[in-house]
Amino acid sequence: MKAIVSVFARDRKGIIAYVTGLLAEKDINVLDISQTLMQEYFAMIMLVDLKDCPLSFDELSQYLAERGEELGLSIHIQRQDIFDAMHRV
C-alpha cells in the first residue's frame, strides 16, 4: 500500500532528517518527496510505500502524530487511494 505523508511546522534545521528517520525505523520507503518554505513555515509532502511496515495503518498514524508532537511538527498520513479519490475533479 502507498500513502501520502504531510508535515507542517515552523521551519528549523533537521525536520526532513527527523521525519525520514521515523519512516526508516518502520521500514517505510520514501518514493517521492516535495518540500517548500512559506516565509517561516515548512511544508513537506511525501509518497511512501508501506508494504514492509510492521505496524497497522492506524498504529502508524498514531506513531507519526505522537512523534511529531514531541518536536512541534504536524505529521499526518493518508492512504493514497483515499487521497486520490478526494482530489479527483
C-alpha positions in Angstrom: 0.0 0.0 0.0 1.1 3.6 -0.7 0.3 6.6 1.4 0.8 10.3 1.5 2.6 11.8 4.5 2.3 15.6 5.1 4.4 17.5 7.5 3.9 21.2 8.6 5.9 23.2 11.2 7.8 26.4 11.8 11.0 26.0 9.9 14.1 24.8 11.6 17.0 22.5 10.8 16.6 18.7 10.8 12.9 18.3 10.0 13.5 16.2 6.9 16.1 14.1 8.6 13.8 13.5 11.7 10.8 12.5 9.7 12.6 10.3 7.2 14.3 8.7 10.2 11.0 7.9 11.7 9.8 6.3 8.5 13.1 4.3 8.1 12.7 2.9 11.6 9.4 1.4 10.5 10.8 0.0 7.1 8.9 2.6 5.1 10.4 3.6 1.7 10.1 7.2 0.5 9.1 7.1 -3.2 8.8 10.9 -3.8 9.2 14.0 -1.8 8.4 17.7 -2.2 9.1 20.4 0.4 8.8 24.1 0.5 9.2 27.1 2.8 6.5 29.7 3.0 8.1 32.5 4.9 8.9 30.9 8.3 6.8 27.8 7.7 8.0 24.4 6.4 5.7 22.1 4.4 6.5 18.7 3.1 4.6 16.0 1.2 5.9 12.5 0.6 4.6 9.5 -1.3 5.6 6.4 0.7 5.5 2.6 0.3 4.1 0.8 3.4 4.5 -2.8 2.2 7.3 -3.6 4.7 5.9 -1.6 7.6 5.1 -3.9 10.6 2.5 -1.5 12.1 -1.1 -1.3 11.1 -2.1 1.9 9.3 -3.9 3.2 12.4 -0.8 2.4 14.6 1.5 4.1 12.2 -0.8 7.2 12.0 -0.7 7.5 15.8 3.0 6.8 16.0 3.8 9.6 13.5 1.4 12.1 15.1 2.9 11.5 18.6 6.5 11.6 17.4 5.7 14.8 15.5 4.1 16.5 18.5 7.3 15.9 20.5 9.1 18.4 18.2 6.2 20.6 17.4 5.5 19.1 14.0 2.2 18.3 12.5 2.6 14.9 10.8 -0.4 13.2 9.0 -0.7 10.1 6.9 -3.4 9.2 4.4 -3.9 6.2 2.2 -3.1 7.1 -1.4 -6.3 5.7 -2.8 -8.4 7.9 -0.4 -6.2 10.9 -1.2 -6.7 10.3 -4.9 -10.5 9.9 -4.5 -10.7 13.1 -2.5 -8.8 15.1 -5.2 -10.5 13.9 -8.3 -12.2 16.6 -10.3 
